[in-house]
Amino acid sequence: MSAPGAFVSRNAKAVVSVIGGIINVLAVSAALFQFAPAEYAGVGATLLVVMEALRSTNVWIVKNEPALVSAIDEIAAPQAG
């Protein structure tokens, strides 16, 4: 597989996770601000944004783990010798 193809293949799941996270945050925030008191809705929406960001970052790390490990090995290899 070509380098751009491998890049797209590795990151497609993370992009889908981000898009799903945005939709989730918008839907839940709308419900929170409609049914919960404003001070609680703001805190809930903020916590949800943080959780979605962490989830998307986790998906990106898991999908890119082989590339990250090889990059770290390349960086550490000259120092080992």
Secondary structure, DSSP 8 states (H G I E B T S, - for coil): --HHHHHHHHHHHHHHHHHHHHHHHHHHHHHHHHHS-HHHHHHHHHHHHHHHHHHHHHHHHHHTHHHHHHHHHHHHHHHH-
